[in-house]
């Protein structure tokens, strides 16, 4: 049976309308199911990101549970990292300018030479596990708070709290803006952290702009 021009037009309209309706229903089903369409490049990138996180978590987990002596690092050759006579505010201001000029992150750590956790953190920051990564990315400044109220005004001005113990640090991005602090005590038990855990901690700051405790394992949600 031949169809007239009007009938052909009506059939085309029904077909296109049905196709559009099907697409709408399909998208709605994806949305209700928590799914979304992604292109191949994005999917490949997310898979690679997930693989990297899984590998990093595996290494950190192995490092976390392997036997090691706590608080027994060889400090004999280390210079004392905290200078009680330094002009801390001047050093901080100069370091912040230098970090911005060189496009580096800045870590300002408040601590004391009598603090084993502070000394351990300093030792790990200068270890062979970290320096290949940090040399081109970070500048470090130590602020001595070893005596009553010493440099407490600088800590207060920067929004750093000493109430959860030392070491405590604040981080700035390469534009000089604050990324975050360890005011919740993330670095206070530094003697318990390995150099690899501290490396992971700094990578979270530089690559994810997140201040996450060194012994915290990443969740897969970071790769979604």
N, C-alpha and C positions, 0 to 999 in steps of 0.2 A: 504494500500500500504506500503510495506516495504521500509525503507530508508537505503541506503548504509552507510558505515562508514563515507564517506566524507560529505554526507548530514547531518548526525547526528552532525558532528563537526561544520558544517556551522550553523545549528540551535542553537547549544549551544553558538556559538560566537555571533550570533544575539541577543540572550537572555541576555547574559552578557553585551554586548555593550549597549543594550537598558536600562538595569538596571543602569549601570554607567551613561549613559546620563540623565536618570531620576533623579539620585541623584545630578548631576551637576546642572540641571535646578532647582531642589528644593532648593539647597543651594543658587543659584543665586537669586531666588525669595525672599528668606529670607533676603539676603543681601540688595537687592533693596528696600525691605519693611522696612528696619531698624531692622530686627529681627535676633536673633541668637539662637542656640541650647544651653541649659544649663542643667546640671544634676540636679537631684532632691534635693541633698544636697545644691547646690548653690542657687537654687530657694527658698528653705525653709529658708536659711540664709538671703537672700535678703528680703523676706517677713517679717521676724522677725525684720530686721533692719528698714524697712519702718514703721512697727507698733511702734517700739521704738521711731522713730523720730516724728511720728504723736502724740504719747502720750506726748512727751516732748514739742512739739509745743503747744498742748492744754493747758498744765500746765502753760507754759510761757505766752500764750495769756491771760489766766484768770488772771494771776498775773499782767500783764501789764495794764489791763483795770480796775482792781478793785480800789476802792477809797483808797487813802493813803495820808498822810501828807508828803510833800516834804521838806527835809532839816531840820527835827526836831527830830533827833536821840538823845538818852540820852548819851552824851559824858562825863558826870560828873565823871564816874568811870574809864574812859579810861586813860591810861598813854599817854603822848604826843608821837606820833609815829616817829617823825623826830628829830634826834639829831644833832644840828648844830655843836657840838664839835667833832663829830665822825670822824675817819679817813675812809672816805667813800671808797676810793680805796682799802685800806687794808681789810675792811669788805667784799667788793665785791669779792676780790680774794680768801679770806678764804671761803666764802660761796660757790663760784663756785667749789672749790676743794671738799668741804664737800658734795655738791650735787652730784657730779660725784661719790665720794666714796660710797655714800649711795643709788645711783641709783634714784635720785629724780629730778624733774623739779625745776628750779630756776626762781623766779619772782623778778626782781629788779625794784622798783618803785621810781620815782623821784617826790618829792612833798614838801609840807611845812605845818607846824602846823597851820598857819593862813588860810589855804585853806580848806573850808568846804567840797569840793568834795574829797580832799585827806583824810580828817578825816573820811568821810563817807565810802570811799573805805576801809580804814584800819579797821573800825568797822565791815563792812560786811565780810571781809576776816577772821575775828576772831569770827564770829557768829556761833551759834550752827548749822545753816544750812550748813555751809561749812567745819567746822573742821573734821567731820567724814570722809569726802572725801579727804581733803588736808593734814591731819596729816601724812599720809604714802606716799604722792605723791609729796609734794611741800616744798621748802624752800623759805622764803621771806626775802628780804633786802630792807630797806627804805633808800633813799639818800636825804638829805636835800638840797633843792635849793631855800630856802626862802629868801636869801639875794642876792644882785646883783653879778652875776658871780660865786656864790658859787657852787662848784662841777660841773660847766659847762664843764670843761675840761674832766671829766669822762664821762659825757653824750655824748660829742662830740666823744670821743674815742670809745664809744660803738655804735655809730651810732644812738643815741637817740636825737630827735629834741624837743626842748622846745617851738617851735614857735606856736604850736596849743594849748598851755595851759597845766596845770597840773591838776591831776596826769597823768604821762606818764610812760609806763613800757616797759621793754624788757624781753623776755623769752628765757631760755636755756633748751635744752632737757637733759636727764640723762647722755649723753655723753659730755655735755658741749658745744654743738653746738647751735647757735642762731636759734630759731624758727621764731621769728618775734618781732615787736614792735607795740606800739599804737601811732605811729607818726602822724596818721591821726585824732587823737582826739577821739578815741574810748572810752577812759575812762574819758575824761575831764568833762562830765556832770555826774559824779559818784553819786551825791546826788539824781539823778532821778532814779537810779537803785536799785532794791530790792536785797536782799541776794540771792534769787533764780536765778536772772538774772546773778549775778556775778558767781554763781556756774556753770551755763550753760557756761559762758565765759571761765572758767578754764577747764571745761570738753572738750570744743572744742580744747583747746591747748593740753591737755594731751592725748586725745583719737583720735583727728583728725589732730593734728599739724597745726591748723588754728587759726589765730587771727581774731575773728569775734565780732563785737560790741555786748555787752550784750543784747540789745533790738532788735537784728536782728533775725528774725525767719528763721529756716532752710528751704531750698527748698528740694523737694522730689528727686532732681537729686543726692543728696548725697547717696541715697539708690540704685541707678541703678547698 
